[in-house]
């Protein structure tokens, strides 16, 4: 089983590894990563990344998509362990920086001590002092 | 935590909320004893992968952001009232002089008063930024910062899933890519069980790194009126 860490979620996925590339089933790309595979490319929200036209066969095969190739195209980091069992699909600095520069507070969902999830956006309407701490 | 609770008690929760996020890769059980002891009435969340530091480009704890009622950042990430006076501490027993403790307390009180003023008065508070000032003060992540967060997250995951050595390699890469992040450096030390005795991930390596800052602050002073300008330590040359 291949594990993918994406947007701070850890997912078990239906994957194939070819050379140094991670290929994911279109079902998992849509249901687990939240990207839609459309004729014009790989899409999320308003953004579509076109399939590389000269090499479509290189990135789509039997219902699997070469995610490594797309992550490279988008300028986002993709890392894996030595055994290629655990993959990390990271965020690019441009998306992080653009979001912060817009001054819209980036949303997140995190558990409290009882494991109940809270999103920042649940508390819209209040002034929020968002602070960090640690035991170390 | 007690200072946050005292402020929260004073301001009230009608229009205000404190969200205290533990940057804690060891998870809820490690944070629990601190939270149980403080018994906060504000919201405490556990962030194993340091997601908040990643999203808000934070580099240390405590770092804080002020977010208004419309979900807009009105003060970007900055030191939440901590002071470099700790750098003069005795490094064997972590004890501090009264002078250093006073300075740190004054810094914290000045900052918390500013938060309280904003919590009550919003945009008209003395230290509230307008949009231009917020944009001028916000620090945006670089390519290496985002790559560092990716390495950190994978490193933590591998470490917590039985691949300690391999995890440490990714953690070392994250620290090299983002040397300004004390979060990555100290969480990695904590995962390697350095500093278990005193409960703080602060060994000779840590203090060497702090000393190497020279006149640069470990806790850059927030731009708050009345915040103490004294360094509170003698830079090592």
Interface residues (C-beta under 8 A of the other chain):
Chain A: X3 X5 X8 X10 X77 X79 X80 X81 X82 X86 X88 X90 X91 X92 X93 X96 X97 X99 X100 X101 X103 X104 X105 X106 X108 X110 X111 X112 X113 X115 X118 X120 X121 X123 X124 X125 X126 X127 X128 X129 X130 X131 X132 X133 X134 X135 X136
Chain B: X1 X4 X13 X15 X16 X17 X18 X19 X20 X21 X22 X23 X24 X26 X28 X30 X31 X32 X34 X35 X43 X44 X45 X46 X47 X49 X51 X52 X53 X54 X55 X56 X57 X58 X61 X62 X63 X64 X65 X66 X67 X68 X69 X70 X71 X72 X73 X74 X76 X80 X115 X118 X119 X122 X131 X134 X135 X138 X140 X141 X142 X143 X145 X146 X147 X149 X150 X151 X153 X154 X157 X158 X161 X163 X166 X170 X183 X186 X187 X189 X190 X195 X199 X200 X201
